[in-house]
Amino acid sequence: MAAKSCACCRGSTESINEEWISDKTRFIWDGLKSQRLDRPYVRHNKKLAATTWDDAFQTVAKALKKPGARIGAIAGDLAGAEELYALKALLASLGSNNVDARPAGSGLSPANGRASYIFNPSIAGIEQADAILLIGTNPRREAAVLNARIRKVWRATSLPIGVIGEAADLTYQYQHLGAGSDTLADTVAGNGEFAQTWAKAKKPLVIVGEGAATADVLAAAAGLATSNAEIEAGWNGFAVLHNAAARVGALDVGFVPAKGAADTAAMLAGGVDVLFLVGADEVDMTQLGETLVVYLGTHGDNGAHRADVILPGAAYTEKSATYVNTEGRVQVTNRAVFPPGDAKEDWAIIRALSAVVGQPLAFNSLAQLRAAMYAEIPHLARIDAIAEGKAADIAKLAKTSPKGKKAAFVSPVADFYLSNPIARASAVMGRSAALAAGLRRAAE
């Protein structure tokens, strides 16, 4: 996967993407050079001004004298596991557990077991499914190559596909069951034609998108994945489809708030005085008020515009970093070029900052950082392998009964071509988005 074209297709193994990549992955390259952050900035008199690394670090260090409970961090969609592991350790040393890598309102949690947040049947396993239910996801926009795999199976077998959420053109036929939580409740209760079909499936596959991944929806989906009396032994049909390259790796390293700590929604609502945004450009920052924002990222996008301090980092082509795809497969990027100007690799920025604030982290190299990360999370050392989730965790999740609000499910990706800072900096993606919008208007 390049630049989050979809959360499923980083790498080129046959089991992931059958050697295919999406048009966005292929043509996003010009966005890697445009609108880049290549030097530190500090805001003075309401204006960002270029400065030195020392000045930027001293500004952040002064702000971090706040109590730990008033410091937080939100991870963006393209962050590698190494920088998140390092930043979590730094904040912990400052007395803060306010870290989150999930969208506001998300019910995803490592506490529910790894099976509760990965695509358990694997991407290749889609071809074994005999019924698919999509909940709160538009896979054509969120995971284009994975969507092609669904289309492939539909063309070969005409398998029944149900959708709860937006009625979109997915390139295959499906039964639109409804828009949101009411329809999901009816389906769980066994009401409707599709529910009857689902009850007979031996390998049912329920795919939950991040547009619906609240605690109550995940519990209902787990119930649908485990309730059939006909399900074949060994089949785990519970699947979460992530639209962010960073999400599974972040959950693996535990970049979520401890009990009682502030989550994404609380931090964005002014729950902290100092907020680190690690390439977090897709969050709503309108409520931040006087919060001092430290942006660690690559492009002059939403986060940089709101920042009080900018620490220029490295894009995925400019560093060796660990990512985990939506099915839980561990993968590592290799640096192809160096970051522009004074920009540095993200983990190194965090390590240098830790020394300035008087809490030096216990590693001085990427190898040492990884050794510590692997000791704590061993499966991250197994490159191109999937640490399978436990089916028992899905059965346990199905027994929970959180009370959620009634709502329609909406995909978090509004425009396939403009879904992240690199894409938004790309002239090719801009033209593609304009062309697609024109075609939609013409069709309407």
HELIX and SHEET records of a PDB file:
HELIX    1   1 GLU A   14  ASN A   17  1                                   4    
HELIX    2   2 ASP A   23  PHE A   27  1                                   5    
HELIX    3   3 TRP A   29  LEU A   32  5                                   4    
HELIX    4   4 TRP A   53  ALA A   63  1                                  11    
HELIX    5   5 GLY A   68  ARG A   70  5                                   3    
HELIX    6   6 ALA A   81  SER A   93  1                                  13    
HELIX    7   7 PRO A  110  ASN A  112  5                                   3    
HELIX    8   8 ARG A  114  SER A  116  5                                   3    
HELIX    9   9 ALA A  124  GLN A  128  5                                   5    
HELIX   10  10 PRO A  139  GLU A  142  1                                   4    
HELIX   11  11 ALA A  144  THR A  157  1                                  14    
HELIX   12  12 SER A  181  VAL A  188  1                                   8    
HELIX   13  13 GLU A  193  LYS A  200  1                                   8    
HELIX   14  14 ALA A  215  THR A  226  1                                  12    
HELIX   15  15 ARG A  247  ASP A  252  1                                   6    
HELIX   16  16 THR A  264  ALA A  266  1                                   3    
HELIX   17  17 MET A  267  GLY A  271  3                                   5    
HELIX   18  18 ASN A  302  ARG A  306  1                                   5    
HELIX   19  19 TYR A  316  GLU A  318  5                                   3    
HELIX   20  20 ASP A  346  VAL A  356  1                                  11    
HELIX   21  21 LEU A  366  GLU A  376  1                                  11    
HELIX   22  22 PRO A  378  ALA A  381  5                                   4    
HELIX   23  23 ALA A  391  ALA A  398  1                                   8    
HELIX   24  24 PHE A  416  LEU A  418  5                                   3    
HELIX   25  25 PRO A  421  ARG A  424  1                                   4    
HELIX   26  26 ALA A  427  ALA A  443  1                                  17    
SHEET    1   A 7 LYS A  47  ALA A  50  0                                        
SHEET    2   A 7 TYR A  41  HIS A  44 -1                                        
SHEET    3   A 7 VAL A 309  PRO A 312 -1                                        
SHEET    4   A 7 LEU A 292  GLY A 297  1                                        
SHEET    5   A 7 VAL A 274  VAL A 278  1                                        
SHEET    6   A 7 ILE A  71  ALA A  75  1                                        
SHEET    7   A 7 VAL A  99  ASP A 100  1                                        
SHEET    1   B 5 GLN A 175  GLY A 178  0                                        
SHEET    2   B 5 ILE A 161  ILE A 164  1                                        
SHEET    3   B 5 ALA A 131  ILE A 135  1                                        
SHEET    4   B 5 PRO A 204  GLY A 209  1                                        
SHEET    5   B 5 PHE A 238  LEU A 241  1                                        
SHEET    1   C 2 THR A 322  VAL A 324  0                                        
SHEET    2   C 2 VAL A 330  VAL A 332 -1                                        
END                                                                             
